[in-house]
Amino acid sequence: MSTVPPITPHLWFDTQAREAASFYCSVFPNSRIDHVTTLHDTPSGDCDLVSFTLAGQPFMAISAGPLFTFNPSVSFIVNFDPSQDPQAREHLDAAWSKLIDGGKALMPLDAYPFSPHYGWVEDRYGLSWQLILSNPQGEARPAIVPALLFTGDVVGRAKEASAFYRSVFEGSRDGRRVPYPAGMAPDREGTTMYSDFRVGPTWFAAMDSAHPHGFQFNEAVSFLVQCRDQAELDRHWLALSAVPQAEQCGWCKDRFGLSWQISSTRMQDLMTSGDQGVIDRVVRAFMPMKKIDIATLEAAAKG
């Protein structure tokens, strides 16, 4: 059986996908633009679709109009580990300096009980990053970890969500969990102050926050799952899609309001083929779909 592909965070921009991907590649080492495709005749017109890798973590970005706006319900933890990088603190400071240029601090760069050097920054595009000088003791984590903040209608459900996602994806496992103690109102004792878990090959973090943030999960950040065949795609779709009106072009929303794109490795191959005719035919074929049908895309690709 082939290796399970990592889950890919997918970022929705108005017009700045190429620009933002290049910027992020300049911030983090071991980063690159992998592929740029233009999708024609979509509901948003012509859209740039950019595949890129940041510090070993795959990402995608699309320029598809001003429909969705980033917020801190999904952020990205960036681990700077002194046991792997003697200049981890200096590299953290350099990344912070770039990310805060045109952005703003959500938690100032400072010492906190959980880290001697940490800050939460919203960049010039509105996407937020948590930069942390990691504790080198214990099991290492990837350089970049998507972080989910359960607030508003889904506050208190981070532990439930972790168990649910681990049940959906093969090869998943729990990580660590720190519950809120008493006396931290409005957060309820026993809910999740911090947790992490592996979903297939990809690590996630999850936290609850009962403070009145005024934001929630939306389509600005979704998570792309590339399935190896139609049966695997069908299983993931059945498990994750919980909001029928959100089903479109392989997109769905789960019971917590988080957005997913359930796609296939074959579709990825077709969309990065470099053959614009194939790409255009595949785009026209999947636009009317809710759940992706791989055989129909194959037929469209052949013309």
N, C-alpha and C positions, 0 to 999 in steps of 0.2 A: 504493500500500500504506500502511496506517495506521502510525502511529508505534509502535515497540515500547515497551510500558509499562516503567517501572523495576521492578526486583526489590524486593519489600517484605519487610523483616524482620518476623516474626510472633512475638510474645512471649506465652508461656503463663503466666498467673497463676492462683492459687487462686481468690481472690474480688476482687482489687484492680485489675482492668484499667482501670476508669474512673478510679479514684483515681490510679493510676500515670500514666496518660496525661495527666491534668490537671497532675500534679506535673512531668512532663518538659516540658510546654508552658510551665511557669513558669520552668524552668531555662534554656531556649534561646530566643533571639530568632527571629522569623520562624516561629513555631510555632502550631499550632491543632488543635482537635478537628474532624475533618471529618464524622464520622457515627458514630452509635451504634445498633446493632441488637441485639435480643434473640432468641436462637435457643431455641426451645422443644422439649422432648421429645428432647433429645440424651442419650447415655449418661451425661453429667455433669449432667443436669437442664437447667434454664434457664441459658443462658450469655450474658453480655454480650460483644458483639463491637464493638470500638472501632477506628475508622480515624482516624489522626492524622498530622500532618506536623511534623517537627522540623527546623528550619533548612533546609527544602527537601527533606528526605528523607522519603518516605512510610513509615509504620509501621502495623502492626495489633497489637492486643492482645486476648486473650480471657480471660475468667474461667471456667475449666472444671475446677476442682478441683485438689487437691494431688498431681497425678500426676508432675509434672516440676519440677526445681529448676534455676535458672540456675547457671552456673559460668563461669569465665574462658576456656573453650575458644572461646566467641564473645563478643567485646566490641565496643565501638564507639569508634573513634578520632574525636575532635572536634578539628578544625583551627582554631586561632585565628591568623589570618594578619595580621601587622603591616602588610603592604603594602595590605591592604584595610580594616583597622580600626586606626586609631592607638591605640586603647585595648584592643588585643587582650589584653595581659597582664592588665589589670584585669578584663576580661570573663572571662578564663579563671579567675582567682582567685574571682570571684563564682560561677561555675558550680561550681567545686570546693567552695566553702563550702556550697552547697545540696546537692550530691550526697553529701558525706561526713556530713551530718547524719543520724544513725541508721545510717550505713554504716561502712566502714573503708578505710584505704589499703592497696592491694596493692603499690604503689611510691610512696613519699612524693613530694609535690610539691617538686621540687628541680631543679638543673641536672644534665644528663646529657651524655655525649659527643655524642648525636644531637640534643639540643635544650637551649637555655638555661633552659627552664621546661617541666616535664613532670611528670605524675603519673597513676597508674592507681588508680582508686577503684571500690570495690564499693558500690553504693547501698543504701538501706534495704530494697529488694526483692530484693537479691542480684545484680542486673544490673551489669555492670562497664563502665567508660568509661575511655578513655585520652585525657586532655586534654593537648594539645601546642601550644606556641608554634611555629608552623610557620616553616620557612625560606622567605622570600618569593621566593627565586631558583628558577628552573625552572618547570615546568608546574604550574599551580594544581590542587589537588584539591578535591572537594566538602567542605563543612563537616563532614559526618558520613560515615564510611567503616566498614562492618562489617569486623571483623578476626577471622580464623580462626587458632587456635593448634593446630598438629598435634603431638600428644604421645601418649604411651602406644603403642598398637598402630600408630598411623599417623605416628609421628615420622619425619622425613626425607622425607615425601611432599608437602610444601607445593609444591615446584616442579612435580611431576607433577600435583597437583590444579589448579594454576593453568592449566597447558596443557590439561587435560581440560575445565575449565569454559569456557575460551575456545573450545574446539572445539564445544561444545554450543550456544552462543548466538551468533546473528548479530550483527555489529557489535562484536565483542569485540577487545581488543588488549592487548598486554603493557604494563607500566609499567616499574618499576625493580626491581632485585633486589640485595640485599647478602648474600653468603654468609658463613657463619662462617669466620673464619680458624683456623689451627692454634692449639692451646693453650687452647681454651675448653671443655674436657671438663666434663660429659659430652656436650656438643654436638659433633657430628662435623664436621670441616673440610669445607666445600663445601655443607653443608645450609643451609637458608634462615634467616638471622637476621632479615631483613625483606624483603618484596616487596609490590608492589601490581600490580593488573591490572584492566582493565575488562571486565565481563561484560554484554554488551549495553550499555545506557546507564548501568550501575551500577558504581561502583568498589568493589573489595574489597581488603583487605590479607591477607597470609598469612605465618605464621612457624612454624618448627619449634622445639620445646623438648624436650630429652632428660631434663630434670629429672623426678624422680618426683612429678608433680603429683597424681595420683590422681583426675583427672577426664578426661572425654572429651565429644565432641559428644553431645547428646541432643535430645529434642523440645521442650525449653523455649524454644529459639530455632530456628525454621525459616525458610525463605525462600520467599515466595509468588511464583509465576510466573504472570502472567495472559496466557494465550495468546489469539490473535486468532481462531482457528478450531480445529476438531477435529483437522485434520491437523497443525497446529503443536503442539497439546497431545499428540498421539500421539508425535510425534518427541521431544519433551522427556521424556516418560514413559519411552520406550524407552531413551533415553540415560542417564537419571539413576537409575531404579529398579533397585537391585541387591540388595535384601533383601526377598524376597517376603512374609515375615511382617509386614513393616512397612507394607505397602500397605493403606491404609484411607482412605476419604473424600477421595481426592485427595492424601493424604500418601504420601511414599515416602522411603527412605534411599538415598544413593548409596554407591559403593564405599569411601568414606572414613568413612562413618557419619554424614554431615551430612544433616539432614532438610530436605525440600523439600515444598511444596504446589503441585502442578501444576493450575492452575485456568484460568478463562477470563474475558475481559473481560465477556462476556455474563452469567456468573454474578455477577460483581461488580455489574452493573447491576440484576439481579433482587434481590440481597440488600440493596441500598440503595434500593429502590424506594419504601419507606415503606408498602407494602401488606402488612400482617402476614399476610393469608391467602396471598398469593403466597410470602412468605418461609417460612411454615410448610410449604407444599407442597414447595417446593424443598428445604428441610432434610430432610423425610421421604424425598424422592427420592434425595438424594446420600448419606444415611447408610449404606445397604447397599453402595454402590459401592466399588470399589478405585480404578481410573482413572475420572475424571469423563467422563460421556457428555453432551455439551451438548444434543443433541436430546431426550434423556429429561428433562432439566431444563426445557427449553422447554415440553415437553408438560405437565409437572407444574405449571408456572407458569400455564398456561392453564386448568388444572383439568379 
